[in-house]
Amino acid sequence: MQKTDVDTMTNIILNNKYDLHEKQSQQQNNNNKNKAKNKKTKNKRKRTIKQKVILSFKIILILTILMVVFIFLFFKTSIFQKYKEIWVETAMSTMNHQYLATWFLSDEEIQEILKKLEVENNENSDSNKIKIKFPTGNQQNITVEKITGKNYVGYVMIIPDASKVKLVDARKASRGSK
C-alpha cells in the first residue's frame, strides 16, 4: 500500500511540477504574445492612418475624374443636348451668371443654342394694328401708407392686382429684365 501511495504521491508531485512549469511557460508565452499584439496594434494604427490618407486621396482623385468625365459628356457630346440647352438659356438670360455657360462652351456654340430657342415671326403682322384696351371705371388705385412701430418707420404699398407686379433689381441699372 505504501508503494502505491508513494507512486501516487510521486505522480501528483511530478504532475504539479509539470503543471507549474507549463503555467509559467504559458504565462511567458502569453506575455510575449501580448507584447507582440501591442506592437502590431501600434503598427496597425500607424498603417491605418497612412491607409486612411491614401484612401482619401484615392476617393478625391476618383471623384475628380468622374466630375471631369461628366462635364465632358454634358457639354461636348449630344447625349444631354436638351439639358445643355436649358443650362445655356438659363445662364445667358440671368445676366449675372453667364460665366456658367461661357466657361464650358464657345461663343459660337452658345449663339447656335440661343438661335434655336428664338421665336420667329412667320406671319405678316403689324404692331400698329394691335390695340390694348385699358380697363376703365371701377379700378382701384395703388396706395402707399406709412407704418410705424417701436423701433422702425416704413412704408407699405397696397396693390389691388398683384399679378401686375414685377420685381426688378435696381442695384444694376444696365442689367436686369426690361
Stockholm file with secondary structure:
# STOCKHOLM 1.0

chainA/1-178         MQKTDVDTMTNIILNNKYDLHEKQSQQQNNNNKNKAKNKKTKNKRKRTIKQKVILSFKIILILTILMVVFIFLFFKTSIFQKYKEIWVETAMSTMNHQYLATWFLSDEEIQEILKKLEVENNENSDSNKIKIKFPTGNQQNITVEKITGKNYVGYVMIIPDASKVKLVDARKASRGSK
#=GR chainA/1-178 SS CHHHHHHHHHHHHHHHHHHHHHHHHHHHHHHHHHHHHHHHHHHHHHHHHHHHHHHHHHHHHHHHHHHHHHHHHHHHSSTTHHHHHHHHHHHHHHSSCTHHHHTTSCHHHHHHHHHHHCCCCCSCCCGGGCCCCCCCSSCCCCEEEEEECSSCEEEEEECSCGGGCCCCCTTCTTSSCC
#=GC SS_cons         CHHHHHHHHHHHHHHHHHHHHHHHHHHHHHHHHHHHHHHHHHHHHHHHHHHHHHHHHHHHHHHHHHHHHHHHHHHHSSTTHHHHHHHHHHHHHHSSCTHHHHTTSCHHHHHHHHHHHCCCCCSCCCGGGCCCCCCCSSCCCCEEEEEECSSCEEEEEECSCGGGCCCCCTTCTTSSCC
//
